[in-house]
Amino acid sequence: MRKIVYVDMDNVLVDFKTGISRLTPEELKLFEDRYDEVPNIFSKMDPIENAIVSYEKLCCSMTPIYFPLRHGKMQLPCTTN
C-alpha cells in the first residue's frame, strides 16, 4: 500500500504572490481580500524553485491528495467504499 501525502499548492508548489501580480485591476478590486477565489488563479502563478522536480520524486513513492478551495473553503477529498 502506498503512503498518502497531502499537498498544499500555494507557497509550497507555486508562489501565490506571482499570481496576484498578474491580476487585472478589475480582478484586484472584485476579489480584494479573497484572491484565492479568482478563477484559475493557480495557472497564473510561477512554480517555486525545484518544487516541481521535488513533487515528481515524491509522487514516485506516495499518492498525492489535494484539497481544492471552493469559495474560500477547503473541500475534503471524497472517499468511496
Secondary structure, 3 states (H helix, E strand, C coil): CCEEEEECCECCCEEHHHHHCCCCHHHHHHCCCCHHHCCCHHHHCEECCCHHHHHHHHHHHEEEEECCEECCEECCCCCCC
